[in-house]
Amino acid sequence: MKRTRVALIGATGSIGTQTIEILCAAPDRFELVALAVGRESDASRALAAAHPSAHVVIGLEGGELSSRILDREPDLLVAAATGLVGIRATIDALDAGVAVAIANKEAVVAGGELVMGAARRAAARSGTNLLERLRPVDSEHSAIWQCLAGERPERVERLWLTASGGPFRTWDAPRIASARIDDALKHPTWKMGGKITVDSASLVNKGLEVIEAHRLFEMPMSRISILVHPQSLVHGAVSFTDGSMKAQIGAPDMRVPIGYALNYPQRSDHHVRAVNLADMRELTFEEPDLQRFPGLAVALAAGESGGAAPAVLIVADDVATSRFAAGVIPFGGIAALLRDASDRFAGRPAPESVEALRALSDEVRAFAEAWRPM
Ligand SMILES: NC(=O)c1ccc[n+]([C@@H]2O[C@H](COP(=O)([O-])OP(=O)(O)OC[C@H]3O[C@@H](n4cnc5c(N)ncnc54)[C@H](OP(=O)(O)O)[C@@H]3O)[C@@H](O)[C@H]2O)c1
């Protein structure tokens, strides 16, 4: 059987290293042909030494990154950098007939129709469905994708995304507003990269995920709900028109959704330990509190308004989380910055090209970097 040629953007990151673990466990099925990282480091040198036949790409973005990756003629691209560095490569890969496993939610949220249009064209050309071409990796979206298997879209009533609630789930509003970076990095259930961990503490990540689900599953925002579920065992669910509901359950371990995307339509035999239902003393679910987590309210409003708003949100949040991590703005400043950037830029139409998205991103970035809390 021909091995799947895999290219990986973000190879040294949290998703990237877990992807490599899965690829290495099945050398008969996968061949790593290209790996891209942000900078030369001990980790990138170790990867290059361990995968001598893979082409190593360092510190490129846009068309340069995309052509270096696509030169290696992969069958599958795993997009696992943060931010917008891989958006051009994602679109170009889809246009070149390469399937994309997308961890990089920022590209889907900010890119909107640019990415989804490429996925639809790719699905139409190959006679497959959209999700086979643009495969969800985020655990909640993978859960929903698994629940949708074999179902008809018109019978789907609602999508449910769960959220752990993050480290500030039980904190009051003033304490959250003055939280420090060390507090924000103490995620109760998932071990992830720094940016997404801060986004999980503010719950902005969950807003991004609702927009991501709205795009990937072509479902109106009003039919996607969030449930705070601190045990992080139920990752997502779908309710159907006949009153039935399917949920996906598993340990909070990203190797499960990564493995599902890599092996689709098969399942991986990478043995992550299944959850023992008999050990589950308690599964709790509650609605998120938009008063204590105002960043989530801003993110959901951006998804509702569409146009440029989701892209503005992505860029403003990128700057806001970095400035918070550097100790320049307080935790409460993240939501305030997102609100002010949205008020200023979000009424614009959606960017019609990656170049227009870059130009918008430069403007929003300049505003967000100069922003001061009141
Ligand atoms: N971590 C999770 O469990 C998780 C779960 C769901 C979704 N996601 C999503 O997956 C994406 C990655 O998250 P993460 O937590 O894995 O991030 P991370 O640990 O911060 O890793 C980011 C990766 O991107 C690389 N990178 C930066 N600039 C690059 C460039 N120009 N070209 C190629 N690679 C570049 C970094 O390389 P250097 O190390 O060289 O800088 C690093 O390998 C994000 O969109 C996140 O929202 C993550």
The ligand as a MOL file (V3000), in Angstrom:
LIG
                    3D

  0  0  0     0  0            999 V3000
M  V30 BEGIN CTAB
M  V30 COUNTS 48 52 0 0 0
M  V30 BEGIN ATOM
M  V30 1 N -1.9660 22.4950 21.6240 0
M  V30 2 C -3.1650 21.9460 21.5610 0
M  V30 3 O -3.4890 21.0200 22.2970 0
M  V30 4 C -4.1550 22.4760 20.5520 0
M  V30 5 C -5.4620 21.9860 20.5750 0
M  V30 6 C -6.3550 22.4120 19.6030 0
M  V30 7 C -5.9600 23.3370 18.6410 0
M  V30 8 N -4.6900 23.8180 18.6580 0 CHG=1
M  V30 9 C -4.2900 24.7850 17.6210 0
M  V30 10 O -3.1580 24.2680 16.9420 0
M  V30 11 C -2.2900 25.3360 16.5490 0
M  V30 12 C -0.9060 25.0820 17.1480 0
M  V30 13 O -1.0120 25.1510 18.5610 0
M  V30 14 P 0.1630 24.6330 19.5190 0
M  V30 15 O -0.3980 24.6890 20.8850 0
M  V30 16 O 0.7140 23.3510 18.9810 0 CHG=-1
M  V30 17 O 1.2330 25.8160 19.3200 0
M  V30 18 P 2.7370 25.8990 19.8160 0
M  V30 19 O 3.0470 24.7870 20.7620 0
M  V30 20 O 2.9550 27.2980 20.2400 0
M  V30 21 O 3.5690 25.6270 18.4700 0
M  V30 22 C 3.5790 26.5200 17.3830 0
M  V30 23 C 4.4260 25.9340 16.2610 0
M  V30 24 O 4.3900 26.8230 15.1320 0
M  V30 25 C 5.7050 26.9600 14.6600 0
M  V30 26 N 5.8920 28.1550 13.8300 0
M  V30 27 C 5.9490 29.4620 14.1910 0
M  V30 28 N 6.2170 30.2240 13.1070 0
M  V30 29 C 6.3190 29.3870 12.0470 0
M  V30 30 C 6.6140 29.5500 10.6720 0
M  V30 31 N 6.8520 30.7500 10.1310 0
M  V30 32 N 6.6510 28.4500 9.8720 0
M  V30 33 C 6.4380 27.2180 10.3850 0
M  V30 34 N 6.1670 26.9860 11.6930 0
M  V30 35 C 6.1010 28.0630 12.5050 0
M  V30 36 C 6.5540 26.9620 15.9310 0
M  V30 37 O 7.9130 26.7650 15.6050 0
M  V30 38 P 9.0800 27.3080 16.6170 0
M  V30 39 O 9.0390 26.4150 17.8010 0
M  V30 40 O 10.3120 27.1500 15.8080 0
M  V30 41 O 8.7480 28.7450 16.9280 0
M  V30 42 C 5.9120 25.7670 16.6270 0
M  V30 43 O 6.3820 24.5810 16.0450 0
M  V30 44 C -2.9510 26.6270 17.0460 0
M  V30 45 O -3.7220 27.1770 16.0120 0
M  V30 46 C -3.8690 26.1420 18.1720 0
M  V30 47 O -4.9970 26.9730 18.3630 0
M  V30 48 C -3.7860 23.4060 19.5890 0
M  V30 END ATOM
M  V30 BEGIN BOND
M  V30 1 1 1 2
M  V30 2 2 2 3
M  V30 3 1 2 4
M  V30 4 1 4 5
M  V30 5 2 4 48
M  V30 6 2 5 6
M  V30 7 1 6 7
M  V30 8 2 7 8
M  V30 9 1 8 9
M  V30 10 1 8 48
M  V30 11 1 9 10
M  V30 12 1 9 46
M  V30 13 1 10 11
M  V30 14 1 11 12
M  V30 15 1 11 44
M  V30 16 1 12 13
M  V30 17 1 13 14
M  V30 18 2 14 15
M  V30 19 1 14 16
M  V30 20 1 14 17
M  V30 21 1 17 18
M  V30 22 2 18 19
M  V30 23 1 18 20
M  V30 24 1 18 21
M  V30 25 1 21 22
M  V30 26 1 22 23
M  V30 27 1 23 24
M  V30 28 1 23 42
M  V30 29 1 24 25
M  V30 30 1 25 26
M  V30 31 1 25 36
M  V30 32 1 26 27
M  V30 33 1 26 35
M  V30 34 2 27 28
M  V30 35 1 28 29
M  V30 36 1 29 30
M  V30 37 2 29 35
M  V30 38 1 30 31
M  V30 39 2 30 32
M  V30 40 1 32 33
M  V30 41 2 33 34
M  V30 42 1 34 35
M  V30 43 1 36 37
M  V30 44 1 36 42
M  V30 45 1 37 38
M  V30 46 2 38 39
M  V30 47 1 38 40
M  V30 48 1 38 41
M  V30 49 1 42 43
M  V30 50 1 44 45
M  V30 51 1 44 46
M  V30 52 1 46 47
M  V30 END BOND
M  V30 END CTAB
M  END
